[in-house]
Amino acid sequence: MILTPENREKLKRVSTATLTTALFKRGFRNAFIQDVRPVGANAPRMVGEAYTLRYIPAREDLDHLGVFADVEHPQRKGVEACPPGHVMVIDSRKDPRAASAGAILVTRLMQRGVAGIVTDGGFRDSPDIGALPFPSYHTRPSAPTNLIRHHAADLNVPIACGDVAVYPGDIVVGDGEGVCVLPAHVANEVAEEAYEQTAYEDYVEERVRAGDSIFGLYPANEATKAAFAAWRPSWK
């Protein structure tokens, strides 16, 4: 199922909190990647199809600085192969003791038009990454090179990231709170529902700030539904 351009734009206005509720209605309970947070505070929201990289534990005879000269090295190859508009999602086994990537590779992804990067490990050069206008998510800073702990094994295969299953092509959404993964086959309908729910929640916040009680408002009774329908065209 291909995410429509209209729904891609809608997801940029929808919070991960609203998305997890919409997914819960459909039986998906485990969609929020645990323990990852934005590297920088000023990056735009992130929406894109998952392109995955899987790490396994490093082994001393295989993981040395010479491997980076190989153009087929999965980490290096993935940076050049991740399609524009996609999100690189890295399975680092929730191990931030060595970096999943650093500022040079993240900058290259940004320059190629990639939509963002997520790891359940850590990034090195994190102050530089945090200054980029590029959505990047990790668990914590990690200066050591990836080779100390991680062996790059596979590209674009099903992975785990922060205890969430991520399949290539799933839709990955990130905001200031974290990262949510939408199974590709429900992404369009979830985007449409969550967008309308966002409009309603903006209306609710407006009414609560004006002093209204949440009873009959959240969730809505019939009078509130009618009032919201009148208000909805003003929401942009």
C-alpha positions as CSV (number, residue, x, y, z in Angstrom):
1,M,0.0,0.0,0.0
2,I,1.5,3.3,-1.1
3,L,1.1,6.3,1.2
4,T,-0.6,9.1,-0.8
5,P,1.1,12.5,-1.0
6,E,-2.0,14.0,0.8
7,N,-1.7,11.6,3.7
8,R,2.0,12.1,3.9
9,E,1.3,15.8,4.5
10,K,-1.4,15.0,7.0
11,L,1.0,12.9,9.0
12,K,3.3,15.9,9.4
13,R,0.6,17.6,11.5
14,V,-0.3,14.5,13.6
15,S,1.3,13.7,16.9
16,T,2.7,10.2,17.7
17,A,0.3,10.2,20.7
18,T,-2.7,10.5,18.4
19,L,-1.3,7.9,16.0
20,T,-0.8,5.3,18.8
21,T,-4.4,5.7,19.7
22,A,-5.6,5.3,16.2
23,L,-3.4,2.2,15.9
24,F,-4.7,0.8,19.2
25,K,-8.3,1.0,17.8
26,R,-7.1,-1.4,15.1
27,G,-5.4,-3.8,17.6
28,F,-1.8,-2.5,17.2
29,R,-0.5,-2.1,20.8
30,N,3.3,-2.0,20.2
31,A,3.9,0.9,17.7
32,F,5.9,3.4,19.7
33,I,9.7,2.9,19.6
34,Q,10.9,2.8,23.2
35,D,13.5,5.0,24.7
36,V,14.4,7.1,21.6
37,R,14.3,10.8,21.6
38,P,15.2,13.7,19.2
39,V,18.9,14.5,19.0
40,G,18.1,18.2,18.3
41,A,15.2,20.4,19.3
42,N,14.6,22.2,16.1
43,A,14.4,19.6,13.4
44,P,11.1,19.3,11.5
45,R,8.7,16.4,12.0
46,M,9.6,13.2,10.3
47,V,7.5,11.1,8.0
48,G,8.7,8.4,5.6
49,E,8.9,4.8,4.6
50,A,11.2,2.6,6.6
51,Y,14.6,1.6,5.1
52,T,16.3,-0.7,7.6
53,L,19.8,-1.5,8.7
54,R,20.5,-4.4,11.1
55,Y,23.4,-4.7,13.4
56,I,24.6,-7.8,15.2
57,P,27.3,-8.0,17.8
58,A,30.8,-7.1,16.5
59,R,33.6,-9.7,16.2
60,E,37.2,-8.6,16.5
61,D,38.5,-10.4,13.3
62,L,35.7,-8.9,11.1
63,D,35.1,-5.4,12.4
64,H,38.2,-3.2,11.9
65,L,38.7,0.2,10.3
66,G,39.6,-1.4,7.0
67,V,36.0,-2.6,6.4
68,F,34.9,1.0,5.6
69,A,36.9,0.9,2.3
70,D,34.5,-1.8,1.0
71,V,31.7,-0.1,-1.0
72,E,29.5,-3.1,-0.1
73,H,29.8,-2.5,3.7
74,P,26.1,-2.4,4.7
75,Q,26.3,0.8,6.8
76,R,28.1,2.7,4.1
77,K,26.1,1.2,1.3
78,G,22.8,1.9,3.1
79,V,23.7,5.6,3.4
80,E,24.0,5.8,-0.4
81,A,21.1,3.5,-1.1
82,C,18.4,4.7,1.3
83,P,15.8,6.3,-1.1
84,P,14.9,10.0,-0.8
85,G,11.8,10.5,1.4
86,H,12.5,7.3,3.4
87,V,13.6,7.0,7.0
88,M,16.7,5.0,7.8
89,V,15.8,2.8,10.9
90,I,18.7,1.0,12.6
91,D,18.5,-2.0,14.8
92,S,21.3,-1.6,17.2
93,R,19.9,-4.1,19.7
94,K,19.3,-1.3,22.2
95,D,23.0,-1.0,22.7
96,P,24.3,2.6,22.8
97,R,27.8,1.7,23.9
98,A,29.1,2.4,20.4
99,A,27.7,4.7,17.8
100,S,25.2,3.6,15.2
101,A,26.4,6.4,12.9
102,G,28.0,9.9,13.1
103,A,27.5,13.4,11.7
104,I,29.2,12.8,8.3
105,L,26.9,9.9,7.4
106,V,23.8,11.6,8.8
107,T,24.6,14.8,6.8
108,R,25.0,12.7,3.7
109,L,21.5,11.2,4.3
110,M,20.1,14.8,4.7
111,Q,21.8,16.0,1.5
112,R,20.4,13.0,-0.4
113,G,16.8,13.9,0.6
114,V,16.3,11.2,3.1
115,A,13.4,12.0,5.6
116,G,15.2,11.1,8.8
117,I,17.1,8.5,10.8
118,V,16.3,6.5,13.9
119,T,18.4,4.1,16.0
120,D,17.7,2.3,19.3
121,G,21.4,2.9,20.0
122,G,23.4,6.1,20.0
123,F,25.0,8.6,17.6
124,R,28.5,10.0,17.8
125,D,29.0,13.7,16.9
126,S,25.6,14.2,18.5
127,P,26.0,18.0,19.0
128,D,26.7,18.4,15.3
129,I,23.8,16.1,14.4
130,G,21.5,18.0,16.8
131,A,22.3,21.3,15.0
132,L,21.2,19.9,11.6
133,P,17.7,20.7,10.3
134,F,17.2,16.9,9.9
135,P,15.1,14.6,12.1
136,S,17.4,12.3,14.0
137,Y,16.4,10.0,17.0
138,H,18.6,8.0,19.3
139,T,18.8,6.8,23.0
140,R,21.8,8.8,24.0
141,P,25.1,10.2,22.7
142,S,27.8,7.6,22.0
143,A,31.3,8.6,21.0
144,P,32.9,5.2,20.2
145,T,32.9,4.0,16.6
146,N,30.3,1.4,15.7
147,L,32.9,-1.3,15.0
148,I,33.6,-1.7,18.8
149,R,30.1,-3.1,19.3
150,H,28.2,-3.4,16.0
151,H,28.6,-5.5,12.9
152,A,26.5,-4.2,10.0
153,A,24.8,-7.3,8.7
154,D,21.7,-6.6,6.6
155,L,19.9,-3.9,4.7
156,N,16.2,-3.5,4.2
157,V,15.0,-6.6,6.1
158,P,12.6,-6.8,9.0
159,I,14.2,-5.6,12.2
160,A,13.4,-4.7,15.8
161,C,14.0,-1.1,16.9
162,G,13.3,-0.2,20.5
163,D,11.2,-3.4,20.8
164,V,9.0,-2.5,17.8
165,A,8.9,-4.7,14.7
166,V,9.8,-2.6,11.6
167,Y,9.3,-3.9,8.1
168,P,10.7,-2.2,5.0
169,G,8.0,0.2,3.7
170,D,6.3,0.7,7.0
171,I,5.6,4.4,7.7
172,V,7.8,6.0,10.3
173,V,6.6,9.2,12.0
174,G,8.6,11.2,14.5
175,D,7.8,14.3,16.6
176,G,9.1,15.9,19.7
177,E,7.9,13.0,21.8
178,G,9.4,10.1,19.8
179,V,8.8,7.8,16.9
180,C,5.8,5.7,15.9
181,V,5.7,2.9,13.2
182,L,2.5,2.5,11.1
183,P,2.1,-0.8,9.3
184,A,2.1,0.1,5.6
185,H,-1.3,-1.4,4.8
186,V,-3.1,0.8,7.4
187,A,-1.1,3.9,7.0
188,N,-3.5,5.8,4.7
189,E,-6.6,5.2,6.8
190,V,-4.8,5.9,10.1
191,A,-3.4,9.2,8.6
192,E,-6.9,10.3,7.6
193,E,-8.5,9.4,11.0
194,A,-5.6,10.9,13.0
195,Y,-5.8,14.1,11.1
196,E,-9.4,14.6,11.9
197,Q,-8.8,13.6,15.5
198,T,-6.1,16.3,15.6
199,A,-8.6,18.8,14.4
200,Y,-11.0,17.8,17.1
201,E,-8.4,17.8,19.8
202,D,-7.4,21.3,18.8
203,Y,-11.0,22.3,19.2
204,V,-11.1,20.6,22.7
205,E,-8.0,22.4,23.8
206,E,-9.5,25.7,22.7
207,R,-12.7,25.0,24.7
208,V,-10.8,23.8,27.8
209,R,-8.6,27.0,27.8
210,A,-11.9,28.9,27.6
211,G,-13.0,27.2,30.8
212,D,-15.2,24.3,29.6
213,S,-15.4,21.1,31.5
214,I,-14.2,17.9,29.8
215,F,-17.5,16.2,30.5
216,G,-19.4,16.0,27.2
217,L,-16.4,17.5,25.5
218,Y,-13.8,14.7,25.6
219,P,-15.4,12.4,24.6
220,A,-18.0,14.4,22.7
221,N,-21.7,14.3,23.3
222,E,-24.1,15.2,20.5
223,A,-24.2,18.9,21.3
224,T,-20.4,19.1,21.2
225,K,-20.3,17.2,17.9
226,A,-22.6,19.7,16.4
227,A,-20.5,22.6,17.7
228,F,-17.4,21.0,16.4
229,A,-18.9,20.5,13.0
230,A,-19.6,24.3,12.9
231,W,-16.1,25.1,14.0
232,R,-14.2,22.6,11.8
233,P,-14.0,24.7,8.6
234,S,-12.0,27.3,10.5
235,W,-9.2,24.8,11.2
236,K,-6.3,24.9,8.8
